[in-house]
Amino acid sequence: MASYVSHLECAYTGQRYEADGLHTVSDAGKPLLVRYDLGRLGDEVQREDIESSDEPGFWRYSPLLPVDDPADRISLGEVITPLVSLERSAHTLGARPGKVLVKDESRLPTGSFKARGLALAVSMAKQLGISHLAVPTNGNAGSALAAYASRAGIRTTILCPYNTPEINSQETKAQGGDTHLVNGLIGECGRIISEGSDEVGWFSVSTLKEPYRIEGKKTMGIELAEQMGWQLPDVIFYPTGGGTGIIGMWKAFAELTELGWIDCKLPRMVAVQSTGCAPIVRAWEEGEEFAEFWEDAETDASGIRVPAALGDFLILRAVRESGGFAIAVSDEEIHRMVEAIGHEDGLLMCPEGAATAAACKVALEKGMIGEDDTVVLFNTATGLKYPMPAVTSLIDKDADIDYGLFGY
Ligand SMILES: *Cc1c(COP(=O)(O)O)cnc(C)c1O
C-alpha cells in the first residue's frame, strides 16, 4: 500500500527530494512541502469516497495524507470539529448573528489542534522506524506529541521554557513525555534539541523542521470545505505563531482546487498576532518577504508567542495571494473577548482563539471586511488550560441567607 506522495519540495527554491527516508529541512534551510500525484489521485478517488468514509475525524482525508500503511495511522479518536456560530456575542463583534462561525478545535484529543499536526508527524515517524522524538514547546505541541507518541510506543523528550504554564508541562508528563524545563526561551530549547540529535539520536519535530506536521494541519482546510458543502467562507481569521495552520490550509485549498473538488473563490487569509509579538504583522505592513526576529516577545496567548517563524515567507505568501491581511490585537482586547464570548454565547475560547474574534471586530470597524462576509475564526485550543476568573463569593450555610445577593 502506498500513499499518493510523489516527492518533497523545498518551499523556497523548489528543489526536489525523494519522499522516502528521513527529512528535516531543505539544503537551503527552508521547510519541505509534501507533493502528491494529484492526477492519479483524482482518477482513483472521488469526493464521494471521502464523504462516505467512516475513518475517525481527519483520517477520512487519508488519500491526501502521506501515511502509506493504514496500520501506521496513530489515532486517539479524532472528531470533525464543529462550526459554532456566534449569536448573542456577534453584537460585541459588530457582526450579524450567524455570520461569524467558530471552528472549535478544542474538541480534539489533548484539547488543541496541535493533535492534527503531531498525529501525522508521529504516524510518519512510525512508518519511518523512528524510535525517539523531541520537541521544544510552549505548551500544546508537547502534550500532543507525548500523547500520540506514547500510543505509538515511541519515546519522547520535551523541553519547555521555565515559564510554560504548569498545566502544559504537567499534561505532557502525564501522557508519557520525558519533560524538562529550561531556564530560557523556546529558541534555547530548540537549540538544545538540535544539538542533541547526534548525541542522543532523537528526531526533532520542531515546527516546520520536518515535512509532516503541515500535512496534518492541512486537514483543517479540507475539513472546513467538506463541512461547508465544498464551499469556503469569505474570510478566515487564524491565530498565527509558527504558521503551520495558515500554510497548511492554503496548501489544502490549492490541492482541492487542482483536484476539482472545490471550485469557489478562496477565502482571504488573515494572520492574527498579539501586539506583544507581531513579527508577521510588521513584515506584512512593511512589504517584506521575511519577518525579522521580534525582541522581548510577551503575550498571554502563549501559542502565538513565536518571535521567529521558519515559514515566515510562506505565511506572508498565503496572506498576500489570498488578498488577506495581518493584524495584531492587544492582550486586553483578547481577555475582553474571552469574557464576552463566554458570557454571551457559552463558548470558552482560548486566548489565541479570542484574538481572532478581537481582530474580526477591528476589521469590521475599519471596513477591512464587510458585514455580509461569512467569517470563520479558529479556536485553536480549549480555554480550560488557561487561567480563569477566581470564584471568591463564599456563602455561610449556617447563617441567614441574604437572597438579595443572587438578584431577582
Ligand atoms: C501552536 C498554537 C497556535 C499557533 O499555531 P501555528 O499553526 O503554528 O501558527 C495557535 N494557538 C494555539 C492554542 C497553539 O497551541
The ligand as an ORCA input file, in Angstrom:
! r2SCAN-3c Opt
* xyz 0 1
  C       0.538     26.437     18.344
  C      -0.660     27.246     18.586
  C      -1.036     28.298     17.718
  C      -0.215     28.700     16.521
  O      -0.290     27.726     15.507
  P       0.570     27.762     14.196
  O      -0.236     26.968     13.210
  O       1.879     27.147     14.468
  O       0.695     29.185     13.756
  C      -2.226     28.957     17.982
  N      -2.985     28.649     19.051
  C      -2.653     27.663     19.915
  C      -3.542     27.388     21.076
  C      -1.487     26.928     19.708
  O      -1.175     25.941     20.556
*
